[in-house]
Amino acid sequence: MRCAGTALNSKLISSQKNLFAPMVVEAVSNLDQQLLDLSLIGVKKVGGGSVTDSFLVKGVAFKKTFSYAGFEQQPKSFDNPGVLLLNVELELKSEKESAEVRISDPDMYQEIVDAEWNIIYDKLEKCVASGAKIILSKLPVGDLATQFFADRNLFCAGRVAQDDMERVAKATGGKVQTSIHGITPDVVGHCERFEETQLGNERWNLFTGCPEARTATIVLRGGSEQFMEESHRSIHDSLMIVKRCLKNREVVAGGGAIEMELSKALRDHSKTIKGKQQLIMSSYAKALEIIPRQLADNAGFDATDLLNRLRQKHARGGDAGKWFGVDVDTEGVCDTFESGVWEPTINKRNSLRSATEAACLILSIDETVKNPQGAPSQGVGLGRGGPISAGMGGQGMAGMMGGGGRGQRPGVKMMKGRGGA
């Protein structure tokens, strides 16, 4: 949780880190700990309200989809409902594909129409027979199906997004069906409660108390779209940090503490080396101090003064000062490990490795080849409303093409006729 809070310290929602840090940790903890697939954590933005109104759903939440007439009569909340997930279109449609039906009796036309109705009613009856109270489909659920389910006190929603459907399946234990034939009880999911509620100016569907929850949804509130977008990016960064912490289980102190300790260790070791390698290690040690210096500059502090104080703390050796870093709250230095400013060890290792490889790549370059800058090409108009003929060398089209005419400049040879020059 401290690593999640550290990731939010420099973000727009840093003042609400005590709200979001536990939320992020709980959301990642709901995932399968072997996979830790962050795509199963949904972050939904709901305009209106305060950022402190944000909350975590231990399950799935998604915006209400498009609905047809009759939807208002459907119940909007259930306790312990069954959830049927479909990839089937539940809509009455006339035959649109290339088909031909020959009839010898006009009364047979009514039989064809009745057959179309019987097909859709057969689908709807099988959905009801599954015992599910909530029916979701990736494809449209038409007005006939909507009214049919409303008469039987069932809830339905069509055009559910692919990622939302996958998270509902993970949370409820249901399986998405591509056919309504042969539906068995083991493909129907369950949750403790389903409700459709008003959030901001829109209606949202919430699945909570899911027994097989391997997903979660963070609902972000805010007054503006820009603020919610920035909050979304901040939450994503925090989610990534928590995932790395759960995978590696190793942390170091942040705030530039680990960089200052590494810098001190390299300086001490460089004194035991002779030759140019000593200068290389000293330069590497100095480069590591860029991190705490930049932190101090970003906070508006005197970076030189803070670096001197950090060097004094780390020069003591042992555990007395090795975790001291920049304290942006008091404009000083503090034991950032005790203050809870932690970062995953693997992040620091990757950063140092990448920076070292980049420096080695640059230093391995012996010489460079510089392409001389060519003369800028002139536009036809020459800007400021200049005459077109001026851009053509004052010779009209012939001057631009390098064609004939007295005093022409060398260019593309002007062609005329059928192959004559």
NUPA-61422 format. One record per atom (N, C-alpha, C): x, y, z. Coordinates in steps of 0.2 Angstrom, whole numbers, padded with zeros to 4 digits, always signed. Atoms other than C-alpha are relative to their C-alpha. Layout:
REM residues N
XYZ
...
This chain:
REM residues 421
+0004-0006+0000
+0000+0000+0000
+0004+0006+0000
-0005-0006+0000
+0015+0012+0003
+0002+0001-0007
-0002+0000+0007
+0021+0008-0014
-0005+0004-0005
+0006-0003+0003
+0004+0013-0021
+0000+0007+0001
+0000-0007-0002
+0004+0029-0011
+0006+0004-0003
-0006-0003+0003
+0022+0033-0017
-0001+0002-0008
+0002-0001+0007
+0016+0031-0035
-0004+0006-0001
+0005-0005+0001
+0002+0044-0032
+0003+0007+0003
-0002-0006-0003
+0013+0057-0023
+0001+0006-0005
-0001-0005+0005
+0018+0066-0039
-0006+0002-0004
+0006+0000+0005
+0001+0065-0047
-0005+0005+0003
+0005-0005-0002
-0014+0077-0047
-0004-0002+0006
+0004+0002-0005
-0023+0066-0035
+0004-0002+0006
-0004+0002-0006
-0009+0065-0022
-0003+0002+0007
+0003-0001-0006
-0020+0073-0009
-0005-0005+0002
+0005+0005-0002
-0032+0059-0010
+0003-0007+0000
-0003+0007+0001
-0019+0045-0010
-0002-0005+0006
+0003+0004-0006
-0026+0039+0007
-0007-0004-0002
+0006+0003+0003
-0042+0035-0003
+0002-0005-0005
-0001+0004+0006
-0035+0028-0019
+0005-0006+0001
-0005+0005-0001
-0020+0018-0012
-0003-0006+0002
+0004+0007-0002
-0031+0005-0003
-0004-0003-0005
+0005+0002+0005
-0043+0005-0017
+0004-0004-0006
-0004+0004+0006
-0029+0000-0030
+0003-0006+0003
-0003+0006-0003
-0021-0013-0018
-0006-0005+0000
+0005+0005-0001
-0038-0021-0015
-0002-0003-0007
+0002+0002+0007
-0042-0021-0034
+0005-0005-0003
-0005+0005+0002
-0025-0030-0038
-0001-0006+0004
+0001+0006-0004
-0028-0042-0024
-0005-0004-0002
+0005+0004+0003
-0044-0048-0032
+0002-0004-0006
-0002+0004+0006
-0035-0054-0047
+0003-0007+0002
-0004+0006-0001
-0028-0071-0050
+0007+0002+0001
-0007-0002-0002
-0011-0070-0041
+0005-0003-0004
-0005+0003+0004
-0003-0081-0053
+0001+0004-0007
+0000-0004+0007
-0007-0070-0069
+0000+0007+0001
+0000-0007-0001
-0011-0053-0062
-0001+0004-0006
+0001-0003+0007
-0019-0048-0078
-0004+0007+0002
+0003-0007-0001
-0023-0029-0076
-0005+0002-0004
+0005-0002+0005
-0034-0029-0091
-0007-0002+0003
+0006+0002-0003
-0047-0037-0079
-0002+0005+0005
+0002-0006-0005
-0047-0021-0068
-0003+0006-0005
+0003-0005+0004
-0059-0009-0076
+0000+0007+0004
+0000-0007-0003
-0057+0010-0073
-0006+0004-0004
+0006-0003+0003
-0074+0019-0077
+0000+0007+0003
+0000-0007-0002
-0075+0038-0077
-0007+0002+0000
+0007-0003-0001
-0092+0046-0071
+0001+0007+0001
+0000-0007-0001
-0093+0064-0073
-0005+0003+0005
+0004-0003-0005
-0100+0075-0059
+0002-0003+0007
-0001+0002-0007
-0098+0074-0040
+0008+0002+0001
-0007-0001-0002
-0081+0075-0031
+0004-0006-0001
-0004+0005+0001
-0066+0065-0033
+0000-0005+0006
+0001+0005-0006
-0069+0058-0015
-0006-0004+0000
+0006+0005+0001
-0085+0050-0021
+0002-0006-0004
-0003+0006+0004
-0074+0038-0031
-0001-0007+0005
+0001+0006-0004
-0077+0020-0025
+0002-0006-0004
-0002+0006+0003
-0072+0002-0029
-0005-0005+0000
+0005+0006+0001
-0083-0012-0035
+0003-0006+0000
-0003+0006+0000
-0078-0029-0031
-0004-0005-0005
+0004+0003+0005
-0085-0035-0047
+0000+0004-0006
+0001-0003+0007
-0091-0027-0063
-0005+0006+0001
+0004-0006+0001
-0098-0010-0067
+0001+0003-0007
-0001-0002+0007
-0102-0004-0084
-0006+0005-0001
+0005-0005+0001
-0113+0010-0091
-0006-0004-0004
+0006+0003+0003
-0131+0006-0096
+0000+0000-0008
+0000+0000+0007
-0132+0001-0114
-0007+0002-0003
+0006-0002+0003
-0145+0006-0127
-0005-0005+0001
+0006+0005-0002
-0162-0001-0123
-0006+0002-0004
+0006-0001+0004
-0179-0002-0132
-0006+0001+0004
+0006-0002-0004
-0196+0002-0127
-0002-0007+0004
+0001+0005-0005
-0202-0009-0112
+0005-0001+0005
-0005+0001-0005
-0186-0008-0103
-0002+0003+0007
+0001-0003-0006
-0193+0004-0090
-0004-0005+0005
+0004+0004-0004
-0205-0010-0084
+0004-0006+0003
-0004+0005-0003
-0190-0022-0080
+0002+0002+0007
-0003-0001-0007
-0184-0024-0062
+0007+0002-0001
-0007-0002+0001
-0168-0015-0059
+0005-0002+0006
-0005+0003-0005
-0161-0025-0044
-0002-0007+0002
+0002+0007-0002
-0160-0043-0039
+0005-0002+0005
-0004+0003-0005
-0153-0053-0025
+0002-0007-0002
-0002+0007+0002
-0143-0069-0029
-0003-0002-0007
+0003+0002+0006
-0148-0069-0047
+0005-0004-0004
-0004+0003+0005
-0142-0080-0061
+0001+0005-0006
-0002-0004+0005
-0133-0072-0075
+0001-0004-0007
-0001+0003+0006
-0134-0078-0093
+0003+0004-0005
-0004-0004+0004
-0121-0072-0105
-0001-0003-0007
+0001+0002+0007
-0124-0073-0124
+0004+0004-0005
-0002-0003+0006
-0117-0069-0140
-0005-0002-0006
+0005+0002+0005
-0133-0071-0149
-0005+0006-0001
+0005-0006+0001
-0145-0058-0157
-0007-0002+0001
+0007+0002-0002
-0162-0058-0149
-0004+0006-0003
+0004-0005+0004
-0171-0048-0162
-0004-0003-0006
+0004+0002+0005
-0185-0051-0174
+0002+0004-0007
-0003-0003+0006
-0178-0048-0192
-0003-0004-0006
+0002+0003+0006
-0185-0051-0209
+0006-0003-0004
-0006+0003+0004
-0175-0062-0221
+0003+0005-0005
-0004-0005+0004
-0162-0051-0229
+0005-0003-0005
-0005+0003+0004
-0150-0063-0237
-0004-0003-0006
+0003+0002+0006
-0152-0070-0254
-0004-0007+0001
+0004+0006-0002
-0166-0082-0252
-0007+0000-0005
+0006+0001+0004
-0181-0088-0262
-0005-0005+0002
+0005+0005-0002
-0197-0096-0257
-0006+0000-0005
+0006+0000+0005
-0210-0102-0269
-0006-0003+0003
+0006+0002-0003
-0228-0104-0263
-0005-0001-0006
+0006+0001+0005
-0243-0111-0273
-0006+0003+0003
+0006-0002-0003
-0256-0105-0260
+0002+0007+0004
-0001-0006-0004
-0257-0087-0253
+0000-0001+0008
+0000+0001-0007
-0261-0094-0236
+0007-0003+0003
-0007+0003-0003
-0243-0102-0235
+0004+0006+0002
-0004-0006-0002
-0236-0084-0234
-0001+0001+0008
+0001-0001-0007
-0244-0083-0217
+0004-0005+0004
-0004+0005-0003
-0235-0099-0212
+0007+0002+0001
-0007-0002+0000
-0218-0092-0217
+0001+0006+0006
+0000-0006-0005
-0222-0076-0206
+0000-0003+0007
+0001+0003-0007
-0227-0087-0191
+0006-0004+0002
-0006+0003-0001
-0211-0097-0193
+0005+0004+0003
-0004-0005-0002
-0201-0082-0191
-0001+0002+0007
+0002-0002-0007
-0210-0077-0175
+0001-0006+0005
-0001+0006-0004
-0209-0095-0169
+0008-0001+0002
-0007+0000-0002
-0190-0094-0170
+0002+0004+0005
-0002-0004-0005
-0188-0079-0160
-0003-0001+0007
+0003+0002-0006
-0200-0085-0147
+0003-0006+0003
-0004+0006-0002
-0191-0101-0146
+0006+0002+0004
-0006-0002-0003
-0175-0092-0142
-0002+0003+0007
+0001-0004-0007
-0183-0081-0128
-0003-0005+0005
+0002+0005-0005
-0192-0096-0120
+0006-0004+0003
-0005+0003-0002
-0176-0105-0119
+0005+0004+0005
-0003-0004-0004
-0168-0090-0111
-0003+0000+0007
+0004+0000-0006
-0182-0090-0098
+0001-0006+0004
-0001+0007-0003
-0180-0109-0095
+0007-0001+0003
-0006+0001-0003
-0162-0107-0090
+0000+0002+0007
+0000-0002-0007
-0167-0099-0074
+0003+0006+0002
-0004-0007-0001
-0157-0083-0076
-0005+0005+0001
+0004-0006-0001
-0164-0067-0070
+0003+0006-0004
-0004-0006+0004
-0151-0056-0080
+0002-0003-0006
-0002+0003+0006
-0148-0059-0098
+0004+0006-0004
-0004-0005+0003
-0134-0050-0106
+0003-0003-0007
-0002+0002+0007
-0129-0051-0125
+0005+0005-0003
-0004-0004+0004
-0115-0044-0135
-0003+0003-0006
+0004-0002+0005
-0127-0042-0149
-0007+0003+0002
+0006-0003-0002
-0143-0032-0150
-0006-0004+0003
+0006+0003-0003
-0158-0037-0139
-0006+0005-0002
+0005-0004+0003
-0173-0030-0148
-0006+0002+0004
+0006-0002-0004
-0190-0022-0142
-0004-0006+0001
+0004+0005-0001
-0199-0038-0144
+0003-0004+0006
-0003+0003-0006
-0187-0047-0132
+0000+0004+0006
+0000-0005-0006
-0186-0032-0120
-0007-0001+0003
+0007+0001-0003
-0205-0033-0118
-0001-0007+0003
+0001+0007-0002
-0205-0052-0117
+0003-0001+0007
-0004+0001-0006
-0192-0052-0103
-0003+0005+0006
+0003-0004-0005
-0201-0037-0094
-0006-0003+0003
+0006+0004-0003
-0217-0047-0093
+0001-0005+0005
-0002+0006-0004
-0208-0061-0084
+0005+0003+0005
-0005-0003-0005
-0198-0049-0072
+0007-0002-0001
-0008+0002+0001
-0181-0052-0080
+0003+0007-0003
-0004-0006+0002
-0168-0039-0084
+0004-0002-0006
-0004+0002+0006
-0159-0039-0101
+0004+0006-0002
-0004-0006+0002
-0146-0028-0109
+0004-0003-0006
-0003+0002+0006
-0139-0029-0127
+0006+0004-0002
-0006-0004+0003
-0123-0022-0136
+0004+0001+0006
-0004+0000-0006
-0113-0026-0120
+0007+0000-0003
-0007+0000+0003
-0094-0022-0124
+0003-0006+0002
-0004+0006-0001
-0082-0036-0126
+0004+0000+0007
-0004+0000-0006
-0071-0031-0111
-0005-0001+0006
+0005+0001-0005
-0086-0029-0100
-0003-0007+0001
+0003+0007+0000
-0093-0046-0105
+0005-0005+0003
-0005+0004-0003
-0077-0054-0101
+0001+0000+0007
-0001-0001-0007
-0075-0046-0084
-0007-0003+0004
+0005+0003-0003
-0093-0051-0080
+0000-0008+0000
-0001+0007+0000
-0089-0069-0085
+0005-0002+0006
-0005+0001-0005
-0074-0069-0074
-0003+0001+0007
+0002-0001-0007
-0083-0062-0059
-0006-0004+0002
+0006+0004-0001
-0099-0072-0060
+0001-0008-0001
-0001+0007+0002
-0092-0088-0066
-0004-0003-0006
+0004+0002+0006
-0103-0088-0081
+0004-0001-0006
-0003+0002+0007
-0099-0094-0099
-0004+0003-0005
+0004-0003+0005
-0103-0084-0114
-0002-0005-0005
+0003+0005+0005
-0114-0094-0126
-0002+0003-0006
+0001-0002+0006
-0115-0093-0144
-0006-0003-0003
+0006+0003+0002
-0131-0103-0145
-0004+0000+0006
+0005+0001-0005
-0147-0104-0135
-0002-0007+0001
+0002+0007+0000
-0148-0122-0138
+0004-0004+0005
-0004+0004-0005
-0142-0134-0124
+0003+0004+0006
-0003-0004-0006
-0140-0121-0110
-0001-0004+0006
+0000+0004-0006
-0136-0130-0094
+0001+0005+0006
+0000-0004-0006
-0136-0123-0076
+0008+0002+0001
-0007-0001-0001
-0116-0124-0076
+0002+0006-0004
-0002-0006+0004
-0115-0110-0089
-0003+0007+0003
+0004-0006-0003
-0126-0098-0079
+0004+0003+0006
-0004-0003-0005
-0116-0086-0068
-0004+0002+0006
+0004-0003-0005
-0121-0079-0051
+0004+0005+0004
-0003-0005-0004
-0118-0064-0040
-0005+0001+0006
+0005-0001-0006
-0125-0059-0023
-0005+0006-0001
+0004-0005+0001
-0132-0043-0029
+0001+0003-0007
+0000-0004+0006
-0136-0034-0046
-0005+0006+0001
+0005-0006+0000
-0143-0016-0047
+0002+0004-0006
-0002-0005+0005
-0144-0003-0060
-0002+0007+0004
+0001-0006-0004
-0141+0014-0051
+0002+0006-0004
-0001-0006+0004
-0139+0032-0056
+0007+0003+0003
-0006-0003-0001
-0121+0039-0056
+0001+0006-0004
-0001-0006+0004
-0119+0057-0061
-0007+0001-0005
+0005-0001+0004
-0130+0059-0076
-0002-0006-0004
+0001+0006+0004
-0130+0041-0082
-0002-0006+0004
+0002+0006-0003
-0137+0024-0077
+0006-0005-0001
-0006+0004+0000
-0124+0011-0072
-0003-0007+0002
+0002+0006-0002
-0126-0008-0070
+0006-0003+0004
-0005+0002-0005
-0117-0015-0055
-0001-0007+0002
+0000+0007-0002
-0113-0033-0051
+0005-0001+0006
-0004+0000-0006
-0107-0035-0033
+0000-0007+0004
+0000+0007-0004
-0103-0050-0021
+0001-0006-0004
-0001+0006+0005
-0097-0061-0035
+0004-0005+0004
-0004+0005-0003
-0091-0078-0028
+0006-0002-0003
-0006+0002+0004
-0078-0081-0041
+0003+0007-0003
-0003-0006+0002
-0072-0063-0042
+0007+0000-0002
-0007-0001+0002
-0056-0061-0052
+0000+0006-0004
+0000-0006+0003
-0060-0044-0057
-0002+0006+0005
+0003-0005-0004
-0064-0027-0050
+0000+0006-0005
+0001-0006+0004
-0069-0010-0056
+0001+0006+0005
-0001-0006-0003
-0063+0007-0050
-0005+0006-0003
+0005-0005+0003
-0077+0021-0053
+0003+0006+0003
-0003-0007-0001
-0068+0038-0054
-0006+0005-0001
+0005-0006+0001
-0079+0054-0051
+0005+0006+0000
-0003-0006+0001
-0074+0071-0055
-0004+0005-0004
+0004-0005+0003
-0080+0088-0061
+0002+0001-0008
-0002-0002+0007
-0071+0089-0078
+0003-0007-0003
-0002+0006+0003
-0066+0076-0091
+0008+0000+0000
-0008+0000+0000
-0047+0082-0091
+0002-0002+0007
-0002+0002-0007
-0046+0079-0072
-0001-0007+0000
+0002+0007+0000
-0054+0062-0074
+0006-0004-0004
-0005+0004+0004
-0042+0057-0088
+0007+0000+0004
-0006+0000-0004
-0027+0063-0077
+0000-0005+0006
+0001+0005-0005
-0034+0053-0063
+0001-0007-0002
+0000+0006+0003
-0036+0038-0074
+0008-0002-0001
-0007+0001+0001
-0017+0039-0079
+0003-0001+0007
-0003+0000-0006
-0012+0041-0061
-0002-0007+0003
+0002+0007-0002
-0022+0025-0056
+0003-0005-0003
-0004+0005+0004
-0014+0015-0070
+0007-0001+0002
-0007+0000-0002
+0003+0020-0064
+0000-0004+0007
+0000+0004-0007
-0001+0014-0046
-0002-0007-0001
+0002+0007+0001
-0009-0002-0052
+0006-0004-0003
-0006+0003+0003
+0007-0006-0062
+0005-0001+0006
-0005+0000-0006
+0018-0002-0046
-0002-0006+0005
+0002+0006-0005
+0007-0014-0035
+0001-0007-0003
-0001+0007+0003
+0008-0028-0048
+0007-0002+0001
-0007+0002+0000
+0027-0027-0048
+0002-0002+0007
-0001+0002-0007
+0027-0027-0029
-0002-0007+0002
+0003+0006-0002
+0016-0042-0028
+0004-0006-0003
-0003+0005+0004
+0027-0051-0041
+0007-0001+0003
-0007+0000-0002
+0044-0047-0033
+0001+0000+0007
+0000-0001-0007
+0041-0043-0015
+0006+0003+0003
-0006-0004-0003
+0056-0032-0013
-0001+0007-0002
+0001-0007+0001
+0056-0013-0011
+0006+0003+0003
-0005-0005-0002
+0069+0001-0008
-0003+0006+0002
+0002-0007-0001
+0067+0018-0001
+0000+0005-0006
+0000-0005+0005
+0062+0032-0013
+0003+0006+0002
-0002-0006-0002
+0065+0050-0013
+0007+0002-0001
-0007-0001+0001
+0083+0048-0020
+0004-0003+0005
-0004+0003-0005
+0089+0038-0005
+0004-0005-0003
-0004+0005+0002
+0094+0023-0014
+0006+0002-0005
-0005-0002+0005
+0103+0033-0028
+0006+0004+0004
-0006-0003-0004
+0113+0043-0014
+0004-0005+0003
-0004+0005-0003
+0118+0027-0006
+0004-0003-0005
-0004+0003+0005
+0124+0019-0022
+0006+0005-0002
-0005-0005+0002
+0133+0036-0026
+0006-0001+0005
-0005+0000-0006
+0142+0035-0009
+0004-0007-0001
-0004+0007+0001
+0147+0016-0012
+0005+0001-0006
-0005-0001+0006
+0154+0020-0029
+0006+0004+0001
-0005-0005-0002
+0164+0035-0023
+0005-0004+0004
-0004+0004-0005
+0171+0024-0009
+0004-0005-0004
-0003+0005+0004
+0175+0010-0021
+0005+0003-0005
-0004-0003+0005
+0183+0022-0034
+0007+0002+0003
-0006-0002-0003
+0196+0027-0021
+0005-0006+0000
-0004+0006+0000
+0203+0009-0022
+0003-0002-0007
-0001+0002+0007
+0205+0009-0041
+0005+0006-0002
-0004-0004+0003
+0219+0017-0050
-0001+0001-0008
+0001-0001+0007
+0219+0024-0068
-0006+0004-0002
+0006-0004+0003
+0205+0031-0079
-0006-0003+0003
+0006+0003-0003
+0193+0018-0071
-0003+0004+0006
+0002-0004-0006
+0193+0029-0056
-0005+0006-0002
+0003-0006+0003
+0187+0044-0066
-0007-0002-0002
+0007+0003+0003
+0173+0033-0074
-0005-0001+0006
+0005+0002-0006
+0166+0027-0057
-0002+0006+0003
+0002-0006-0003
+0167+0044-0050
-0006+0004-0004
+0005-0003+0004
+0157+0051-0065
-0007-0003+0001
+0006+0004-0001
+0144+0037-0063
-0003+0002+0007
+0003-0002-0006
+0142+0041-0045
-0003+0007+0000
+0002-0007+0000
+0140+0060-0048
-0007+0000-0004
+0006+0000+0004
+0127+0055-0062
-0006-0002+0005
+0006+0002-0004
+0116+0046-0049
-0003+0005+0005
+0003-0006-0004
+0114+0062-0039
-0005+0004-0003
+0005-0004+0004
+0104+0069-0053
-0007-0001+0003
+0007+0002-0002
+0088+0060-0046
-0002+0004+0006
+0002-0004-0005
+0088+0068-0029
+0000+0008-0001
-0001-0007+0002
+0094+0085-0036
-0007+0002-0004
+0006-0001+0004
+0079+0084-0049
-0006+0001+0005
+0006+0000-0005
+0067+0080-0035
+0000+0007+0004
+0000-0006-0004
+0073+0095-0025
-0002+0006-0005
+0001-0006+0005
+0072+0107-0041
-0008+0000-0001
+0007+0000+0002
+0054+0101-0045
-0004+0002+0006
+0003-0003-0006
+0049+0105-0027
+0001+0007+0001
-0001-0007-0001
+0056+0122-0028
+0005+0001+0006
-0005-0001-0006
+0070+0119-0015
+0007+0001-0002
-0007-0001+0001
+0088+0123-0014
+0004-0007-0001
-0002+0007+0002
+0095+0107-0023
+0007+0000+0003
-0006+0001-0002
+0113+0111-0018
+0001-0001+0008
+0001+0001-0008
+0109+0113+0001
-0002-0007+0002
+0003+0007-0002
+0099+0097+0001
+0005-0006-0002
-0005+0005+0002
+0112+0087-0008
+0006+0000+0005
-0005+0000-0005
+0125+0092+0004
-0002-0003+0007
+0003+0003-0006
+0114+0087+0019
-0001-0007-0001
+0000+0008+0002
+0111+0070+0010
+0007-0003+0001
-0006+0003+0000
+0129+0067+0008
+0003-0001+0007
-0002+0001-0007
+0132+0070+0026
-0003-0005+0004
+0003+0006-0003
+0119+0058+0031
+0002-0006-0002
-0002+0007+0003
+0125+0044+0020
+0007-0001+0001
-0007+0001-0002
+0143+0047+0025
+0001-0003+0006
-0001+0003-0007
+0140+0041+0042
+0001-0008-0001
-0001+0007+0001
+0139+0023+0035
-0005-0004+0005
+0004+0004-0004
+0129+0009+0042
-0008+0001-0001
+0007-0001+0001
+0110+0009+0044
-0003+0007+0002
+0002-0007-0003
+0110+0027+0052
-0003+0005-0005
+0002-0005+0005
+0108+0037+0036
-0001-0003-0007
+0000+0003+0007
+0107+0025+0021
-0006+0001-0003
+0006-0001+0003
+0089+0028+0019
-0003+0007+0000
+0002-0007+0000
+0089+0047+0020
-0001+0002-0008
+0001-0002+0006
+0081+0055+0005
-0004+0007+0000
+0003-0006+0000
+0072+0071+0000
-0007+0000+0003
+0007+0000-0003
+0057+0076+0010
-0003+0007-0002
+0003-0005+0003
+0046+0087+0000
-0005+0004+0004
+0005-0003-0004
+0034+0090+0014
+0003+0006+0005
-0003-0005-0005
+0046+0099+0026
+0006+0004-0003
-0006-0003+0003
+0059+0105+0013
+0007-0001+0003
-0006+0002-0003
+0072+0095+0021
+0002-0007-0002
-0002+0007+0001
+0079+0077+0022
-0004-0004+0005
+0003+0004-0005
+0071+0062+0031
+0001-0007-0002
-0001+0007+0002
+0072+0043+0032
-0006-0002-0004
+0005+0001+0004
+0061+0039+0018
-0003-0007+0000
+0003+0007-0001
+0059+0021+0022
-0005+0000+0006
+0004+0000-0006
+0052+0025+0039
-0006+0004-0002
+0005-0004+0002
+0041+0038+0030
-0005-0003-0005
+0005+0004+0004
+0033+0025+0019
+0001+0002-0008
-0001-0002+0008
+0041+0032+0002
+0004-0006-0002
-0003+0006+0003
+0044+0015-0006
+0000-0001-0007
+0000+0002+0007
+0048+0009-0023
+0002-0007-0001
-0002+0006+0002
+0049-0008-0031
+0008-0001-0002
-0007+0000+0002
+0067-0014-0032
+0001-0002-0007
-0001+0002+0007
+0065-0021-0049
-0001+0006-0005
+0000-0006+0003
+0060-0004-0055
+0007+0004+0000
-0007-0003-0001
+0077+0003-0049
+0005-0003-0004
-0004+0004+0004
+0086-0011-0057
+0000+0001-0007
+0001-0001+0007
+0078-0009-0073
+0002+0007-0003
-0002-0007+0002
+0081+0010-0073
+0008+0001-0001
-0008-0001+0000
+0100+0009-0069
+0002-0004-0006
-0002+0004+0006
+0102-0005-0082
-0001+0003-0006
+0001-0004+0006
+0094+0005-0095
+0004+0006-0001
-0004-0006+0000
+0103+0021-0091
+0007-0002-0002
-0007+0003+0001
+0120+0011-0091
+0001-0002-0007
+0000+0002+0007
+0116+0003-0108
+0000+0006-0005
+0001-0006+0005
+0111+0020-0116
+0007+0003+0000
-0007-0004-0001
+0128+0028-0109
+0005-0004-0004
-0005+0004+0004
+0138+0013-0116
-0001+0001-0007
+0001+0000+0008
+0130+0014-0133
+0002+0007-0002
-0002-0007+0002
+0133+0033-0134
+0008+0000+0000
-0007+0000-0001
+0151+0031-0128
+0004-0005-0005
-0003+0004+0005
+0154+0017-0141
+0001+0003-0007
+0000-0003+0006
+0152+0029-0155
+0007+0003-0001
-0007-0003+0001
+0169+0033-0163
-0001+0007-0004
+0001-0006+0004
+0163+0046-0176
-0007+0000-0003
+0006-0001+0003
+0148+0053-0184
+0000+0003-0007
+0001-0003+0006
+0143+0057-0201
-0005+0005-0001
+0005-0006+0000
+0134+0074-0203
-0002+0001-0007
+0002-0002+0006
+0124+0077-0218
-0001+0007-0001
+0001-0008+0000
+0126+0095-0224
-0007+0002-0002
+0007-0003+0001
+0110+0105-0224
+0000+0003-0007
+0001-0002+0006
+0104+0108-0241
-0004+0006-0001
+0004-0006+0001
+0096+0124-0248
-0007-0001+0001
+0007+0001-0001
+0078+0126-0243
-0004+0001-0006
+0004-0001+0006
+0066+0123-0257
-0005+0005+0001
+0004-0006+0000
+0056+0138-0262
-0007-0003-0002
+0007+0001+0002
+0037+0137-0262
-0002+0004-0006
+0002-0004+0006
+0027+0142-0277
-0002+0007+0001
+0002-0006-0002
+0019+0156-0268
+0005+0005+0003
-0005-0004-0004
+0034+0163-0259
-0002+0003+0006
+0003-0003-0006
+0023+0168-0245
-0001+0008-0001
+0002-0007+0000
+0016+0186-0242
-0003+0002-0007
+0004-0001+0006
+0006+0184-0258
+0004+0002-0006
-0004-0001+0006
+0021+0184-0270
-0003-0002-0006
+0003+0002+0006
+0017+0182-0288
+0003-0007-0002
-0002+0007+0001
+0017+0164-0294
+0006+0000-0005
-0005+0000+0005
+0028+0168-0309
+0007+0001+0004
-0007-0001-0003
+0042+0174-0296
+0002-0007+0002
-0002+0007-0002
+0042+0156-0289
+0002-0004-0005
-0002+0004+0005
+0045+0150-0306
+0006+0002-0004
-0006-0003+0003
+0060+0160-0309
-0001+0005-0005
+0002-0005+0005
+0051+0173-0318
-0001-0002-0007
+0001+0003+0007
+0049+0162-0333
-0006-0004-0001
+0006+0004+0001
+0032+0155-0330
+0001-0007+0001
+0000+0007-0001
+0029+0137-0332
+0006-0003-0003
-0006+0002+0004
+0044+0135-0344
+0006+0001+0005
-0005-0001-0005
+0055+0142-0330
+0000-0005+0005
+0000+0005-0006
+0049+0130-0317
+0002-0007-0003
-0001+0007+0003
+0050+0115-0329
+0007+0000-0003
-0007+0000+0003
+0068+0120-0335
-0001-0001-0007
+0001+0001+0008
+0061+0121-0353
+0003+0005-0004
-0003-0005+0005
+0065+0131-0368
-0001+0007+0002
+0000-0007-0002
+0067+0149-0368
+0007+0003+0001
-0007-0003+0000
+0082+0161-0369
+0002+0001+0008
-0003-0001-0007
+0093+0160-0353
-0003-0005+0005
+0003+0004-0005
+0084+0145-0346
+0005-0004+0004
-0004+0004-0005
+0091+0136-0331
+0000-0007-0002
+0000+0007+0001
+0096+0118-0332
-0005-0004+0004
+0005+0003-0004
+0082+0107-0327
-0003-0006-0004
+0003+0005+0004
+0070+0094-0334
-0002+0002-0007
+0000-0002+0007
+0070+0094-0353
-0008+0001-0002
+0007-0001+0002
+0054+0101-0360
-0002-0005-0006
+0002+0004+0006
+0045+0088-0371
-0006+0003-0003
+0005-0002+0004
+0034+0092-0385
-0001-0005-0006
+0001+0005+0005
+0025+0082-0398
+0000-0007+0002
+0000+0007-0002
+0025+0063-0398
+0007-0003+0000
-0007+0003-0001
+0043+0060-0393
+0005+0005-0003
-0004-0005+0002
+0051+0075-0401
+0003+0004+0006
-0003-0004-0005
+0063+0086-0391
+0000+0007-0002
